[in-house]
C-alpha cells in the first residue's frame, strides 16, 4: 500500500507544495509546529532515510538546504531546525521547522491550526524564494 506521501507525490492527495524536482518534493505540514513547517521527501518510496543510497541522500539534503534558505527568508526565525523521526509515516522525510529556541521543535507541543488560505499564502511565499 502506498504511503500518504506517495499519494501526495502522485497527486491523489493535495498538498501545499513549496518546491519540487524530479526526485524530491517539499510541502507544508498541515499540522505544523510553526508557520512555514515544511516536509521534504524523496519521490521514490523509501521507508528509512538511512536506506537511501549515498548519491540520493546527498542530493536530498542539498534540496532541503535550498528549501530551508527560502523558509528563513520568508518566516522570521533565528534558524530553520531539522528533525528526522521516521516513525509516523513509512516514507523517508525530514521536517524543516522555523525556530527561535530548541523548544520550538518539540513535537509534543500542540500543533498550529492554519487556514487553507494562510497555508496557500505561506507555500507561495516560500516557493517564490527557492533558488
Secondary structure as the mmCIF struct_conf table of DSSP 4:
data_model
#
loop_
_struct_conf.conf_type_id
_struct_conf.id
_struct_conf.beg_label_comp_id
_struct_conf.beg_label_asym_id
_struct_conf.beg_label_seq_id
_struct_conf.end_label_comp_id
_struct_conf.end_label_asym_id
_struct_conf.end_label_seq_id
HELX_RH_AL_P HELX_RH_AL_P1 UNK A 4 UNK A 9
TURN_TY1_P TURN_TY1_P1 UNK A 10 UNK A 11
BEND BEND1 UNK A 12 UNK A 13
STRN STRN1 UNK A 17 UNK A 20
BEND BEND2 UNK A 22 UNK A 23
STRN STRN2 UNK A 24 UNK A 28
TURN_TY1_P TURN_TY1_P2 UNK A 30 UNK A 31
BEND BEND3 UNK A 33 UNK A 34
TURN_TY1_P TURN_TY1_P3 UNK A 35 UNK A 36
STRN STRN3 UNK A 38 UNK A 42
BEND BEND4 UNK A 43 UNK A 44
BEND BEND5 UNK A 47 UNK A 48
HELX_RH_3T_P HELX_RH_3T_P1 UNK A 49 UNK A 51
BEND BEND6 UNK A 52 UNK A 52
HELX_RH_AL_P HELX_RH_AL_P2 UNK A 54 UNK A 74
BEND BEND7 UNK A 75 UNK A 75
BEND BEND8 UNK A 78 UNK A 78
STRN STRN4 UNK A 79 UNK A 83
BEND BEND9 UNK A 87 UNK A 91
STRN STRN5 UNK A 93 UNK A 99
BEND BEND10 UNK A 100 UNK A 101
HELX_RH_3T_P HELX_RH_3T_P2 UNK A 102 UNK A 105
TURN_TY1_P TURN_TY1_P4 UNK A 107 UNK A 108
BEND BEND11 UNK A 109 UNK A 109
HELX_LH_PP_P HELX_LH_PP_P1 UNK A 110 UNK A 112
HELX_RH_AL_P HELX_RH_AL_P3 UNK A 116 UNK A 129
#
